[in-house]
Amino acid sequence: MVKCSCLCTQVSFEVSIKPKNFGVCHCSDCRKWTGGVFMSVSGGDNIIFDNEKYIGRYSHSDWAERGFCTNCGTNLFFRMKKSNHYFLMLGVIDDDISLHFEEQQFIDEKPSHYSFSNDTKLVTKASMMEMLNNYLS
């Protein structure tokens, strides 16, 4: 299990991270939410948060929500409503673990002022929307 928390530690939890891969999202919503790119790892669907009362939830759409600490403002997760699957912000991980940078989503929306040199899978907006439509149907 991997220990995780927000900046003020009012929200904490443990999660099993498998596989140990992470991805980034370059879409405009994620960039606005994070002030950069959304770097996330799959947290699964069975997370029990300590001090749930400090978790704010922004319903991003009919199919997803974004979670944050209402005390310190730390962005915590992106959750798929239908499956209850959490994608955790990399910054909430307290333990020193090794992760592999696997995928860049919405690559065609990435601004030109930054880039990653890692060899990753590149996924376009059209491919992401097709996956989302399959998930929702």
Buried (B, 14 or more C-beta within 10 A) or exposed (E): EBEBBBEEBBBBBBBEBEEEBBBBBBBEBBBEBBEEBBBBBBBBEEBEBEBEEBBBEEEBEEBBBBBBBBBEEBBBBBBBEEEEBBBBBBBBBEEEEEBEBBBBBBBEBBEEEEEEEEEBEBBEBEBBEEEBEEEEE
